[in-house]
Amino acid sequence: MIDLIHTILRESWEILLDSSVYILFGLVIAGMLNIVLSPSFILNHLGAGRFSSVIKAAFFGVPLPL
């Protein structure tokens, strides 16, 4: 039983190490977008409850998992 827990923890650590480069890349891109785009700009385009806001949010959210 302890071997199973050790294996799960070791493999979880390996997955974290493999994905750490992509996590850091995402954080850098998010930081750059935070500097370039003002919060009021985001609220004007995505903050209202209109149908176009939902379409824009879905369009910009599609490439995020990629």
N, C-alpha and C positions, 0 to 999 in steps of 0.2 A: 504494500500500500504506500509506503514511504517512497519507494522507487517511482511509482506512478506520479505522485505529487512532484517529486524532483524533476522528472521528465517533462511534466507540463510546465513547470516554472522555467526550466532551461529553454524549452522550445518557444515559450512566450517571450523570453528575453531575446532570443534570436530573431523573432519576427519584429520586435521593437527595434533592434539594431538595423535590420534590413530596411525598415520603413522610415528610419530617422532622417535620412537625407531628404526624402520627399516631404516629411513634416517640416523640416527647416526651410525648404524651398517654398512651401505654402505660407509659412510665417513671414518670410521675406517679401513675397508678393503681396500678402495682406497688408504689411507695413507700408509698402510703397503705394498701394492703393489708398491707404488711409492718409498719406501725405498729399497725394495728388488730388483726390476727390474730397470735397467738403461734405460734411454731414447734411447740410441743407440741400445740396445737389441730389444726394441719395434719397432724402425724404420727398423731394419734389417728384422724382421719377418712380419711386417704389413705395412711398409712405401712404399714399391715398388708397382708399379701398375700392378703387375702380377696377374694371376688367383689364384695362391695358397695363395696370401695375402688376397684376398677376401674370400676365403674358411675359412682360419684361423680366420679372423675377424668375420665371421658369426658364426663359431663354438664357439668362446669365448663370443660372444654377446648374444647367445641364453639363457644362464642361468641368465643374468642380471635382467630381469623382475621378475624372480622367487625369 
